[in-house]
Every structure is written in structure tokens, then in C-alpha cells.
Amino acid sequence: MSFSPVKYATEAESNIVEQKNNAQKRKIIKHLFLYGAMTNTDLGNYVKLSTPKIISLLNELKNEGLIEELGQGNSSGGRRPNLYGNKEDAFYIVGISINIYKTSVSIFNAKNQKITDDHILPLTISHGTTIIDTIVEFTENIIREKQIVREKILGIGIEMPGMVDSETGINKTYMVSDLPVAEVFRNKFGMEVLIENDAKARAFAELRFGLAHRKKNVLAAHLDWGIGLGIIVNGKLYKGRDGFAGEFGHLPMVDRGILCKCGKQGCLETVASGIAIARLAKEGMIAGRSSFLGQLIEDDLENIEIRKVVQAAVMGDQYSISILANVGHWLGKGLAYLIQIFNPELIILGGRMSEANQFILPPIQQAIQIFCNPELSNDIEIKVSELGSQAGIQGVATLVLERVLDRN
């Protein structure tokens, strides 16, 4: 069986009717990936086709081994409609998450199911392009272990921190090289590769599968070692002119503050990021202000990270609680500025720091009340993401699917 989704997405057809049919087939495959099994009636309504036409296209996709019948759906009267879904092995998408200190790889099938365990590779992104070969070899080994036919891989999506322009494949912060980093990966993998900023990938996952689904105007703050922001405007991911919109962590917030890694002083990241939490925790340990943290990290300052501080706070450590409360205050002040600019209906908090929600949410809300016009902030919902740590990989994998299948 030939791998038809790639054909639909890449081959130029001379026959206009065939072009139209292929475009409609791509829509069906994409919709089944995003939303799961559907009846022929619902698919026909989505693609805006008559019942005979949608059934004809579904039969073609069945014959090509891309979709399958899954029984019958509910009926409001009369004959029950057939239920269709993508076949598990119709195609695959590889998702790679490059974090500051580690890289993880997952593979999704055509039903949007993750078919691999968590594969973690300890790496430091600051080492630049020298880690690319290691990531490629690691990923290729996973593909071989799962015995996946390469021709069935729709593409590879990579989410990473930094100033990423997904259109050009450039990251201006990390892994900078003569060629766009996406092109370097593309040459090594020999297939479609898309890169996206981690906060934007997570915001896209929220839009398609999470709390932002069916919402119009949402801010998704990614609170990790750094601070990022995904912006959804009118139901679409907003990237700005060069793809760099959302550099929330580098808003100047503190007068005469400490130097940020971006070269400016007093950025939000210097007082409200995971790196800031670790720095403040180390300072407290050295000053003898926390006994709980010392126990948790076995008195090794290099073991301090966000989850240890949260754990100490849960145990009642006053210094850890004060760190998280202070972080919440600064985040709330920053979000207050964004609320007055974007007027969102929902703010989603994700990333490692969101696990400290019981400690950071109250000061976030208090700071918003202090610094934001109440007419703008009173009806805003602030929620913690329900997608978990896989949101970035899931988001960037879906971005790959849509880029490939939305091509003309």
C-alpha cells in the first residue's frame, strides 16, 4: 500500500477534480486525527459534502488502508450512520521536546495516540548544534525499535525554548548555525521537520485538545526554567511578524534588577522563573534559612530544582513558601499588563511551575487585582493546564500534521 497522505499533501495533480478530492480527503484524515471517530454524517457536514459524495471518499480512503469502519453511531431516527476513524498504522508523527536540560521523544499514530514510552535523553541545549547528531541517532533508534516504516512518517515536530521562527526554521537563541536549525535536522533525518517555540507548541495543544478548545482569546503561560507565552487571538495561534511574539519572560519588571541571560536587567525571568526559584533557594540554603530543602537535596546545592522547592513548601517550609509567593506576585503583575493589552477570556498556566499552583495562584490573583483595571480582569478565568508534560510534544506533532495536510 502506498502512503497516500503524503501523496495528497505533496503531489501536483493535473486533474482539477482529483485535486479537489484529495483536498477533501486530507480534511477527513486531519479531522479524524484531531477529534477521533466520527459518523459519515458528521464528516459530511464538516467537509460540506453530500451523503453520496462523503461515502464515496470514505470508501476510497478505506480501500487505501487509511481509515476503517468502527461500527455504527447514534441516530436521532432512522438508519444508524456508520462510524469511521483513522487506522492506527495509516501514518505516524514524531514529536521531539528539547528542553534546557533534557530531550524527550514520542511517536504518535494516526489516531493521535502516543505509542512509545517516555524516551529521555539528558542533554544541555546550551551546547548548541553539537547535540543534534545525538538527538537524531536517539530518535532513529526509537523508530527502528518500534519497527515503523519510514515512508509512513508524516514528519517530525521539534519544540524548543528560544526565539523560534517556524516558517524559516530558525532559532535565534539556541542551536544557532549557518543553516536554519530545522534545515539541519531535515537534512539529517531526510524528511519533513518543523520547529516551534515551546510555549507556542503548548498553546496550540491547548487550542486543539485542552482548555482553550473552542475559545477565542486565550493566554497560555509556560512556566518552566524560563517563562514563555502562547497567544491565541480570534481562535488562532498568534505569532507576530517574525514568529517571536510571546517573549513574556523578558518584559523589564524590576528596576535595577539582576542581569538576565538576554543581556537586559530586571526581566521577569530573573524573579519569576524556575531558574530564579533555584537561585533563591540556593541563597536561602547558604544563609541557613531552610532545613527541609537541605533534607530533600541531601545538602547538595546542585540538586535544587523547581519540584524540590514545591515539595519543601508542601512540607511546610516557610522559606520555600515565601519564594513561591513572591514568584506568584511578579507573575501576577506581568499578567496584569497582558490582560490590559489582550483582554483575554482565559489564562492557562502550564509547565513545571504550575505544579505549585496552590502557592502561586493566590498571589497571582492578588497582584492582578492590584495592577489591573477591574473592568478587564473581573471575569477572567485562570486555570492550570490539564494536558500535562506531554503538551508541547503533542502540540508540535499536530502542527506538523496540519502543515503537511493543509498544503495545496
C-alpha positions as CSV (number, residue, x, y, z in Angstrom):
1,M,0.0,0.0,0.0
2,S,1.4,3.4,-0.9
3,F,1.3,6.1,1.8
4,S,-1.5,8.3,0.5
5,P,-1.5,11.2,3.0
6,V,1.9,12.3,1.7
7,K,0.8,12.0,-1.8
8,Y,-2.2,14.1,-1.1
9,A,-0.1,16.7,0.5
10,T,2.8,16.9,-1.9
11,E,1.9,15.8,-5.4
12,A,0.7,18.3,-8.0
13,E,-2.3,16.9,-9.8
14,S,-3.2,17.9,-13.3
15,N,-6.9,16.9,-12.9
16,I,-8.9,19.6,-11.0
17,V,-11.5,17.1,-9.8
18,E,-8.7,14.9,-8.4
19,Q,-7.1,17.9,-6.7
20,K,-10.4,18.7,-5.0
21,N,-11.0,15.1,-4.0
22,N,-7.5,14.9,-2.5
23,A,-8.0,18.1,-0.6
24,Q,-11.3,16.8,0.9
25,K,-9.6,13.5,1.8
26,R,-6.9,15.5,3.6
27,K,-9.6,17.3,5.6
28,I,-11.2,14.0,6.6
29,I,-7.9,12.5,7.8
30,K,-7.0,15.6,9.7
31,H,-10.4,15.8,11.4
32,L,-10.3,12.2,12.4
33,F,-6.8,12.7,13.9
34,L,-7.9,15.8,15.9
35,Y,-11.3,14.7,17.1
36,G,-11.4,10.9,16.9
37,A,-14.1,8.6,15.3
38,M,-17.0,10.3,13.6
39,T,-20.1,9.3,11.6
40,N,-20.2,9.7,7.9
41,T,-23.0,12.3,8.5
42,D,-20.8,14.4,10.8
43,L,-17.9,14.2,8.5
44,G,-20.1,15.2,5.5
45,N,-21.3,18.3,7.5
46,Y,-17.7,19.2,8.3
47,V,-16.3,18.9,4.8
48,K,-19.6,20.3,3.4
49,L,-20.4,17.4,1.1
50,S,-23.5,15.4,0.2
51,T,-24.0,12.0,1.7
52,P,-23.2,10.1,-1.5
53,K,-20.0,12.1,-2.0
54,I,-18.7,11.7,1.5
55,I,-19.4,8.0,1.4
56,S,-17.6,7.7,-1.9
57,L,-14.5,9.4,-0.4
58,L,-14.6,7.3,2.7
59,N,-14.7,4.2,0.7
60,E,-11.7,5.3,-1.3
61,L,-9.8,6.0,2.0
62,K,-10.8,2.6,3.3
63,N,-9.5,0.9,0.1
64,E,-6.2,2.8,0.5
65,G,-5.9,1.5,4.1
66,L,-6.1,4.9,5.7
67,I,-9.4,4.7,7.6
68,E,-11.6,2.0,8.9
69,E,-15.2,1.4,9.9
70,L,-15.8,1.3,13.6
71,G,-19.4,0.2,13.8
72,Q,-22.4,2.5,13.9
73,G,-23.0,5.8,15.6
74,N,-26.1,7.1,17.4
75,S,-29.2,8.0,15.4
76,S,-31.9,10.5,16.1
77,G,-34.2,8.4,14.0
78,G,-33.9,6.1,11.0
79,R,-30.9,4.1,10.0
80,R,-27.8,4.5,12.2
81,P,-24.9,6.1,10.4
82,N,-21.5,4.3,10.1
83,L,-18.7,5.3,12.3
84,Y,-15.2,5.9,10.9
85,G,-11.7,6.5,12.3
86,N,-8.2,6.6,11.0
87,K,-6.3,3.3,11.0
88,E,-3.7,3.2,13.7
89,D,-0.9,2.4,11.3
90,A,-2.0,4.8,8.5
91,F,0.8,7.2,9.4
92,Y,2.9,8.3,12.2
93,I,4.3,11.6,13.5
94,V,7.4,12.0,15.6
95,G,7.5,14.7,18.4
96,I,10.7,15.9,20.0
97,S,10.9,18.2,23.0
98,I,14.2,19.8,23.5
99,N,14.3,21.4,27.0
100,I,17.1,23.2,28.7
101,Y,18.5,20.1,30.4
102,K,16.9,17.2,28.6
103,T,15.3,16.0,25.4
104,S,12.4,13.6,25.1
105,V,11.0,11.8,22.0
106,S,7.5,10.5,21.4
107,I,5.8,8.9,18.4
108,F,2.1,9.3,17.7
109,N,0.0,7.1,15.4
110,A,-2.9,8.2,13.1
111,K,-5.3,8.1,16.0
112,N,-3.3,10.7,17.9
113,Q,-2.2,8.0,20.4
114,K,1.3,8.1,21.8
115,I,2.7,4.7,21.0
116,T,6.0,5.0,22.8
117,D,7.1,5.2,26.5
118,D,8.8,8.3,27.6
119,H,12.3,8.3,26.0
120,I,14.5,10.8,27.8
121,L,18.0,11.9,26.7
122,P,20.0,14.0,29.2
123,L,21.3,17.0,27.2
124,T,22.1,20.6,27.7
125,I,20.7,22.9,25.0
126,S,23.4,25.5,25.6
127,H,25.9,23.1,24.0
128,G,24.3,24.2,20.7
129,T,24.4,22.3,17.4
130,T,26.8,19.6,18.9
131,I,23.8,17.8,20.3
132,I,21.9,17.5,17.0
133,D,23.6,14.2,15.9
134,T,22.9,12.7,19.3
135,I,19.2,13.6,19.1
136,V,19.0,12.3,15.6
137,E,20.6,8.9,16.4
138,F,18.5,8.6,19.6
139,T,15.3,9.3,17.6
140,E,16.3,6.9,14.7
141,N,16.9,4.1,17.3
142,I,13.3,4.6,18.7
143,I,11.9,4.5,15.1
144,R,13.7,1.2,14.5
145,E,12.7,-0.3,17.8
146,K,9.0,0.4,17.0
147,Q,9.6,-1.1,13.5
148,I,7.9,1.9,11.9
149,V,8.2,2.1,8.1
150,R,9.9,5.4,7.4
151,E,7.6,6.1,4.4
152,K,4.7,6.2,6.9
153,I,6.2,9.0,8.9
154,L,4.4,12.2,8.1
155,G,7.1,14.4,9.6
156,I,9.0,15.4,12.7
157,G,8.0,18.2,15.0
158,I,10.5,19.8,17.4
159,E,9.6,22.1,20.2
160,M,12.3,24.1,22.0
161,P,12.8,27.2,24.0
162,G,14.1,30.4,22.4
163,M,13.1,32.9,19.7
164,V,11.9,30.5,17.1
165,D,10.5,31.4,13.6
166,S,8.8,28.2,12.5
167,E,8.4,29.5,8.9
168,T,12.2,29.9,8.3
169,G,13.2,27.1,10.8
170,I,15.5,29.5,12.7
171,N,16.1,29.6,16.5
172,K,17.9,32.9,17.2
173,T,18.6,31.9,20.9
174,Y,19.7,28.3,20.8
175,M,21.4,26.0,18.4
176,V,22.3,28.8,16.1
177,S,24.2,27.8,12.9
178,D,24.8,28.8,9.3
179,L,21.7,26.9,8.2
180,P,18.4,27.2,10.0
181,V,18.3,24.5,12.7
182,A,15.1,22.9,11.1
183,E,17.0,22.5,7.8
184,V,20.0,20.9,9.7
185,F,17.6,18.4,11.2
186,R,15.7,17.9,7.9
187,N,19.0,17.1,6.1
188,K,19.9,14.5,8.8
189,F,16.5,12.9,9.1
190,G,15.7,13.1,5.4
191,M,12.1,14.1,6.0
192,E,9.8,16.9,6.9
193,V,10.9,18.8,10.0
194,L,9.1,21.6,11.8
195,I,10.4,23.5,14.8
196,E,8.3,25.7,17.1
197,N,8.8,27.6,20.3
198,D,7.9,25.5,23.3
199,A,5.3,28.0,24.7
200,K,3.6,28.3,21.3
201,A,3.5,24.5,20.8
202,R,1.8,24.1,24.2
203,A,-0.7,26.9,23.4
204,F,-1.5,25.1,20.2
205,A,-2.1,21.9,22.1
206,E,-4.4,23.8,24.4
207,L,-6.3,25.2,21.4
208,R,-6.8,21.8,19.8
209,F,-7.2,19.5,22.8
210,G,-7.2,21.4,26.0
211,L,-8.8,24.2,27.9
212,A,-8.5,26.7,25.0
213,H,-10.6,24.5,22.7
214,R,-13.4,26.5,21.2
215,K,-12.1,29.6,23.0
216,K,-11.3,32.8,21.0
217,N,-8.8,34.8,23.1
218,V,-6.5,33.0,25.4
219,L,-3.1,33.5,27.0
220,A,-1.2,30.3,27.8
221,A,1.8,31.0,30.1
222,H,4.5,28.3,30.0
223,L,6.2,28.5,33.4
224,D,9.3,26.4,33.4
225,W,13.0,27.1,33.8
226,G,12.2,30.1,31.7
227,I,8.9,31.9,31.1
228,G,7.1,31.8,27.7
229,L,3.7,32.8,26.4
230,G,1.4,31.4,23.7
231,I,-1.1,33.8,22.4
232,I,-4.4,32.8,20.9
233,V,-6.3,35.6,19.1
234,N,-9.7,35.0,17.4
235,G,-9.2,31.3,17.8
236,K,-5.8,31.2,16.1
237,L,-2.2,31.0,17.4
238,Y,-0.7,34.4,17.1
239,K,3.0,34.6,16.3
240,G,3.7,38.2,15.3
241,R,5.7,39.4,12.3
242,D,8.7,37.2,12.7
243,G,7.2,34.4,14.8
244,F,8.7,35.8,18.0
245,A,5.5,37.1,19.8
246,G,5.2,36.0,23.4
247,E,8.6,36.8,24.9
248,F,6.8,37.4,28.2
249,G,9.7,36.4,30.4
250,H,11.8,39.3,29.0
251,L,9.4,42.1,30.0
252,P,11.5,44.5,32.1
253,M,9.9,44.3,35.5
254,V,12.4,45.2,38.3
255,D,14.3,48.5,38.5
256,R,18.0,47.9,39.0
257,G,17.4,44.2,38.9
258,I,19.9,41.4,38.2
259,L,21.3,40.7,34.8
260,C,19.1,38.4,32.6
261,K,20.6,35.9,30.2
262,C,19.2,38.0,27.3
263,G,21.6,40.8,28.3
264,K,19.0,43.1,29.9
265,Q,18.5,43.8,33.6
266,G,15.4,43.1,35.7
267,C,13.5,40.9,33.2
268,L,10.5,38.9,34.6
269,E,12.6,35.7,34.3
270,T,15.1,37.0,36.8
271,V,12.4,37.0,39.6
272,A,9.7,34.5,38.5
273,S,11.2,31.6,36.5
274,G,12.3,28.2,37.5
275,I,15.9,29.4,37.3
276,A,15.0,32.3,39.7
277,I,13.4,29.8,42.1
278,A,16.6,27.6,42.1
279,R,18.8,30.7,42.6
280,L,16.7,32.0,45.5
281,A,16.6,28.5,47.1
282,K,20.4,28.2,46.9
283,E,20.8,31.6,48.5
284,G,18.4,30.5,51.3
285,M,20.3,27.3,51.8
286,I,23.6,29.1,52.0
287,A,22.1,31.5,54.5
288,G,20.7,28.7,56.6
289,R,17.1,29.7,56.0
290,S,15.7,26.2,55.1
291,S,16.1,22.8,56.8
292,F,13.5,21.0,54.7
293,L,15.3,21.8,51.4
294,G,18.6,20.5,52.8
295,Q,17.0,17.2,53.6
296,L,15.4,16.9,50.1
297,I,18.5,17.7,48.2
298,E,20.9,15.9,50.6
299,D,22.7,19.1,51.2
300,D,23.9,19.2,47.5
301,L,23.0,22.6,46.1
302,E,23.3,21.3,42.5
303,N,20.2,19.1,43.2
304,I,17.9,22.1,43.7
305,E,15.2,22.4,41.1
306,I,11.6,23.6,41.0
307,R,9.9,20.4,42.2
308,K,12.2,20.2,45.3
309,V,11.2,23.7,46.3
310,V,7.5,22.8,45.8
311,Q,7.9,19.7,47.8
312,A,9.5,21.6,50.6
313,A,6.7,24.1,50.5
314,V,4.1,21.3,50.8
315,M,6.1,20.1,53.8
316,G,5.6,23.5,55.4
317,D,9.0,25.1,54.7
318,Q,8.3,28.8,55.2
319,Y,11.3,29.9,53.1
320,S,10.1,27.8,50.1
321,I,6.6,29.1,50.5
322,S,7.8,32.7,50.5
323,I,9.8,32.1,47.3
324,L,6.8,30.7,45.5
325,A,4.5,33.5,46.9
326,N,7.0,36.1,45.6
327,V,7.2,34.4,42.2
328,G,3.3,34.5,42.1
329,H,3.3,38.2,42.8
330,W,5.7,39.0,39.9
331,L,3.8,36.7,37.6
332,G,0.5,38.3,38.5
333,K,1.9,41.8,37.9
334,G,3.2,40.7,34.5
335,L,-0.1,39.0,33.6
336,A,-1.9,42.2,34.7
337,Y,-0.1,44.1,31.9
338,L,-1.0,41.4,29.4
339,I,-4.6,41.4,30.4
340,Q,-4.9,45.1,29.7
341,I,-3.3,44.7,26.3
342,F,-5.1,41.5,25.1
343,N,-8.3,41.4,27.1
344,P,-8.3,37.5,27.2
345,E,-11.2,35.3,28.3
346,L,-8.9,32.7,29.8
347,I,-5.3,32.4,31.1
348,I,-3.8,28.9,31.2
349,L,-0.8,28.2,33.4
350,G,1.4,25.3,32.3
351,G,4.9,23.9,32.9
352,R,6.7,22.7,36.0
353,M,5.9,25.8,38.0
354,S,2.2,25.3,37.5
355,E,2.6,22.3,39.9
356,A,3.0,24.9,42.6
357,N,-0.5,26.4,41.9
358,Q,-1.7,26.3,45.5
359,F,1.2,28.6,46.4
360,I,1.4,30.9,43.3
361,L,-2.3,31.2,42.3
362,P,-3.4,33.4,45.3
363,P,-0.6,35.9,44.9
364,I,-1.1,35.9,41.1
365,Q,-4.8,36.8,41.6
366,Q,-4.0,39.4,44.2
367,A,-1.4,41.1,42.0
368,I,-3.9,41.1,39.1
369,Q,-6.4,42.9,41.4
370,I,-3.8,45.4,42.4
371,F,-2.3,46.2,39.0
372,C,-5.1,45.6,36.5
373,N,-8.3,47.5,35.7
374,P,-11.1,45.5,37.3
375,E,-13.3,46.0,34.2
376,L,-10.8,43.9,32.3
377,S,-9.9,41.4,35.0
378,N,-13.0,40.5,36.9
379,D,-14.4,37.9,34.5
380,I,-11.1,36.3,33.5
381,E,-10.6,32.6,34.3
382,I,-7.2,31.5,35.4
383,K,-6.7,27.7,35.2
384,V,-3.9,25.2,35.4
385,S,-3.4,23.1,32.2
386,E,-4.8,19.6,32.2
387,L,-2.6,18.3,29.4
388,G,0.5,17.6,31.5
389,S,4.1,17.4,30.5
390,Q,3.3,16.0,27.0
391,A,1.5,19.1,25.8
392,G,4.5,20.5,23.9
393,I,5.2,17.3,22.0
394,Q,1.5,16.8,21.3
395,G,1.2,20.4,20.1
396,V,4.2,20.3,17.8
397,A,3.2,16.9,16.4
398,T,-0.2,18.3,15.5
399,L,1.4,21.4,13.9
400,V,3.4,19.0,11.6
401,L,0.2,17.2,10.7
402,E,-1.6,20.4,9.8
403,R,1.3,21.8,7.9
404,V,1.5,18.7,5.7
405,L,-2.2,18.1,5.2
406,D,-3.1,21.7,4.7
407,R,-0.8,22.2,1.8
408,N,-2.5,23.0,-1.5
